[in-house]
């Protein structure tokens, strides 16, 4: 290893014994789970997401694979990742506060779990969810 590469911050994914590659699917799942950890967020938003969630719960489906990354698009490079999220926010919540909370959580989780540096998290809010108590 040269003096130059030893003096700068190296990627935890590249080492003397080999490199680690993280797939888009893995980063999408991490980002989707992290975004949903924010209480006022539902990923992918809209009626189709609500119907899909209802059908899955009725059918007894698990939350694996596609559901974890619903509403998530990523671009993953060797050392960096960019994330795009589409979500629904609960009515009455501050959209800037909720999206910033989701953005921070996604960045923290992706960086700590994958070792990739997140360059950006773009968020599209495409719906507002009315809480069940207000529907009745």
Residue frames relative to the residue before (quaternion, step in Angstrom):
aa qw qx qy qz dx dy dz
X 1.0000 0.0000 0.0000 0.0000 0.00 0.00 0.00
X 0.4117 -0.7339 0.4852 0.2375 3.57 -0.79 0.96
X 0.6568 -0.5078 0.3849 0.4033 3.54 -1.26 0.37
X 0.6400 0.5469 -0.3282 0.4284 3.59 0.99 -0.86
X 0.7152 0.4308 -0.2754 0.4764 3.61 0.81 -0.93
X 0.6353 0.5272 -0.3418 0.4491 3.58 1.10 -0.51
X 0.6870 0.5022 -0.2906 0.4375 3.58 1.09 -0.60
X 0.6996 0.4235 -0.2916 0.4961 3.61 1.15 -0.40
X 0.6293 -0.5254 0.4109 0.3990 3.54 -1.28 0.34
X 0.1951 -0.8006 0.5589 0.0929 3.60 -0.49 1.19
X 0.5517 -0.5931 0.4714 0.3488 3.52 -1.28 0.37
X 0.4570 -0.6754 0.4955 0.2991 3.61 -0.94 0.78
X 0.6210 0.5606 -0.3308 0.4367 3.60 1.29 -0.21
X 0.7166 0.3565 -0.2303 0.5535 3.58 1.29 -0.17
X 0.0916 0.8119 -0.5689 0.0942 3.53 -0.71 1.05
X 0.7027 -0.4574 0.3394 0.4264 3.52 -1.31 0.10
X 0.7230 0.4412 -0.2392 0.4749 3.57 1.10 -0.68
X 0.7716 -0.2824 0.1695 0.5442 3.61 1.25 -0.02
X 0.4628 -0.6764 0.5110 0.2593 3.54 -1.36 0.12
X 0.2692 -0.7232 0.6119 0.1736 3.53 -1.28 0.49
X 0.1438 -0.7741 0.6130 0.0655 3.55 -0.97 0.91
X 0.2018 -0.7665 0.6023 0.0949 3.57 -0.90 1.00
X 0.3755 -0.7529 0.4968 0.2128 3.60 -0.75 1.03
X 0.6536 -0.4989 0.4037 0.4011 3.55 -1.29 0.40
X 0.6282 0.5598 -0.3336 0.4250 3.59 0.98 -0.85
X 0.6634 0.5044 -0.3041 0.4615 3.57 0.91 -0.90
X 0.6743 0.4786 -0.2981 0.4769 3.59 0.87 -0.92
X 0.6232 0.5388 -0.3364 0.4562 3.62 1.02 -0.76
X 0.6747 0.4921 -0.2963 0.4635 3.58 0.91 -0.87
X 0.6403 0.5122 -0.3257 0.4706 3.58 0.95 -0.85
X 0.6776 0.4918 -0.2926 0.4618 3.59 0.87 -0.96
X 0.6564 0.5198 -0.3135 0.4480 3.60 0.95 -0.83
X 0.6550 0.4927 -0.3054 0.4847 3.56 0.95 -0.86
X 0.6604 0.5213 -0.3068 0.4449 3.58 0.91 -0.94
X 0.6541 0.5044 -0.3179 0.4654 3.60 0.95 -0.84
X 0.6971 0.4765 -0.2741 0.4603 3.59 0.97 -0.84
X 0.5252 0.6161 -0.4131 0.4170 3.58 1.26 -0.16
X 0.5925 0.5154 -0.3615 0.5026 3.58 1.28 -0.32
X 0.5188 -0.7246 0.3642 0.2703 3.56 -0.49 1.27
X 0.7541 0.4251 -0.2238 0.4477 3.60 0.82 -0.92
X 0.6127 0.5754 -0.3275 0.4315 3.60 1.30 0.12
X 0.0236 -0.7258 0.6865 0.0379 3.50 -1.20 0.76
X 0.3811 -0.7593 0.4822 0.2139 3.57 -0.67 1.07
X 0.8266 0.2374 -0.2409 0.4499 3.51 -1.30 0.74
X 0.2182 -0.8609 0.4487 0.0998 3.56 1.24 -0.28
X 0.7192 0.4825 -0.3270 0.3780 3.45 -1.38 -0.03
X 0.7266 -0.4488 0.3255 0.4058 3.48 -1.40 0.18
X 0.6343 0.5506 -0.3457 0.4183 3.60 0.94 -0.81
X 0.6469 0.5042 -0.3261 0.4700 3.60 1.02 -0.73
X 0.6506 0.5108 -0.3169 0.4641 3.57 0.97 -0.82
X 0.6593 0.4934 -0.3026 0.4798 3.59 0.94 -0.87
X 0.6456 0.5233 -0.3144 0.4588 3.57 0.97 -0.86
X 0.6601 0.5004 -0.2992 0.4736 3.58 0.97 -0.84
X 0.6449 0.5130 -0.3130 0.4722 3.57 1.02 -0.82
X 0.6642 0.5006 -0.3053 0.4637 3.59 0.87 -0.93
X 0.6535 0.5111 -0.3199 0.4575 3.55 0.96 -0.81
X 0.6772 0.4870 -0.3057 0.4591 3.59 0.91 -0.85
X 0.6362 0.5139 -0.3250 0.4749 3.59 1.07 -0.72
X 0.7096 0.4500 -0.2497 0.4813 3.57 0.99 -0.89
X 0.4603 -0.7079 0.4271 0.3234 3.59 1.28 -0.17
X 0.3030 0.7821 -0.4929 0.2315 3.57 1.19 0.51
X 0.4289 -0.6760 0.5285 0.2825 3.51 -1.24 0.44
X 0.4895 -0.6443 0.4955 0.3159 3.56 -1.28 0.29
X 0.3889 0.7033 -0.5132 0.3013 3.56 0.41 1.19
X 0.7872 0.3536 -0.2305 0.4495 3.51 -1.32 0.17
X 0.8810 0.0060 0.0237 0.4725 3.54 -0.88 -1.07
X 0.6354 0.5566 -0.3517 0.4034 3.60 0.97 -0.73
X 0.6421 0.5334 -0.3309 0.4401 3.59 1.03 -0.67
X 0.7714 0.3231 -0.1755 0.5194 3.55 1.10 -0.63
X 0.3148 0.7448 -0.5244 0.2669 3.60 1.18 0.39
X 0.8163 0.2045 -0.1792 0.5096 3.56 -0.84 1.01
X 0.6420 0.4994 -0.3132 0.4903 3.57 1.29 0.23
X 0.0023 0.7543 -0.6564 0.0134 3.53 -1.04 0.90
X 0.0378 -0.8188 0.5727 -0.0083 3.58 -0.86 0.92
X 0.1644 -0.7020 0.6763 0.1512 3.47 -1.40 0.37
X 0.0692 -0.8192 0.5692 -0.0142 3.54 -0.57 1.19
X 0.1588 -0.7672 0.6170 0.0740 3.51 -0.91 1.01
X 0.7591 -0.3597 0.2659 0.4730 3.56 -1.24 -0.35
X 0.8236 0.1465 -0.0447 0.5460 3.58 1.04 -0.79
X 0.7609 0.3285 -0.1639 0.5350 3.60 1.25 -0.28
X 0.1000 -0.7696 0.6255 0.0804 3.53 -1.32 0.36
X 0.1646 -0.7313 0.6526 0.1105 3.53 -1.23 0.67
X 0.1561 -0.8101 0.5641 0.0332 3.57 -0.93 0.94
X 0.1011 -0.7489 0.6523 0.0585 3.55 -1.09 0.85
X 0.0973 -0.8002 0.5916 0.0158 3.56 -0.86 1.04
X 0.1095 -0.7376 0.6602 0.0899 3.54 -1.18 0.67
X 0.0957 0.8354 -0.5257 0.1290 3.57 -0.61 1.13
X 0.3648 -0.6538 0.6144 0.2488 3.46 -1.46 0.21
X 0.1911 -0.7689 0.6015 0.1026 3.58 -1.04 0.81
X 0.5436 -0.6302 0.4550 0.3169 3.54 -1.04 0.82
X 0.5307 -0.6431 0.4537 0.3145 3.57 -0.93 0.96
X 0.7617 0.3505 -0.2830 0.4657 3.55 -1.03 0.86
X 0.6254 0.5220 -0.3354 0.4731 3.57 1.26 -0.24
X 0.5157 -0.6197 0.4925 0.3277 3.55 -1.15 0.62
X 0.4005 -0.7392 0.4890 0.2325 3.58 -0.50 1.18
X 0.6590 0.4894 -0.3436 0.4562 3.67 0.84 -0.76
X 0.6540 0.5065 -0.3216 0.4609 3.62 0.98 -0.77
X 0.6766 0.4947 -0.2950 0.4588 3.59 0.89 -0.94
X 0.6907 0.4744 -0.2969 0.4580 3.59 0.85 -0.92
X 0.6364 0.5089 -0.3399 0.4696 3.60 1.00 -0.68
X 0.6277 0.5250 -0.3281 0.4719 3.60 1.04 -0.74
X 0.6538 0.4950 -0.3049 0.4844 3.59 0.97 -0.87
X 0.6406 0.5354 -0.3223 0.4461 3.59 0.94 -0.91
X 0.6683 0.4983 -0.2989 0.4644 3.60 0.86 -0.96
X 0.6746 0.4993 -0.3021 0.4520 3.58 0.92 -0.92
X 0.6400 0.5181 -0.3244 0.4656 3.60 0.98 -0.82
X 0.6533 0.5073 -0.3164 0.4644 3.59 0.88 -0.92
X 0.6737 0.5044 -0.3031 0.4470 3.60 0.82 -0.97
X 0.7000 0.4742 -0.2771 0.4565 3.59 0.84 -0.97
X 0.6735 0.4873 -0.3165 0.4570 3.59 0.79 -0.94
X 0.6884 0.4790 -0.3002 0.4544 3.59 0.84 -0.92
X 0.7183 0.4502 -0.2773 0.4522 3.61 0.82 -0.89
X 0.7306 0.4320 -0.2541 0.4637 3.61 0.99 -0.72
X 0.7795 0.3463 -0.1854 0.4879 3.60 1.02 -0.70
X 0.4144 -0.7020 0.4814 0.3220 3.59 1.10 -0.57
X 0.5312 0.6100 -0.4091 0.4224 3.59 1.30 0.00
X 0.3786 -0.6791 0.5714 0.2625 3.57 -1.18 0.57
X 0.2996 -0.7512 0.5630 0.1704 3.58 -0.79 1.03
X 0.2714 -0.7952 0.5268 0.1283 3.55 -0.64 1.16
X 0.7942 -0.1079 0.0730 0.5935 3.59 1.13 -0.61
X 0.1163 -0.7326 0.6638 0.0960 3.52 -1.33 0.49
X 0.0976 -0.7934 0.6008 0.0098 3.56 -0.40 1.29
X 0.1157 -0.8127 0.5708 0.0182 3.57 -0.86 0.99
X 0.1182 -0.7468 0.6522 0.0546 3.52 -1.04 0.97
X 0.1669 -0.7446 0.6388 0.0982 3.57 -0.80 1.06
X 0.0652 -0.8517 0.5198 -0.0091 3.56 -0.44 1.22
X 0.7931 0.1294 -0.0954 0.5875 3.59 1.24 0.10
X 0.2796 -0.7075 0.6195 0.1935 3.52 -1.38 0.32
X 0.2676 -0.7699 0.5645 0.1300 3.56 -0.82 1.05
X 0.2611 -0.7466 0.5917 0.1559 3.56 -0.80 1.02
X 0.4634 -0.6921 0.4709 0.2908 3.60 -0.69 1.05
X 0.6448 -0.5624 0.3689 0.3631 3.59 -1.13 0.75
X 0.6317 0.5557 -0.3421 0.4183 3.62 0.95 -0.81
X 0.7053 0.4706 -0.2681 0.4573 3.60 1.04 -0.73
X 0.5800 0.6036 -0.3675 0.4051 3.59 1.24 -0.39
X 0.6793 0.5233 -0.2949 0.4216 3.59 1.01 -0.77
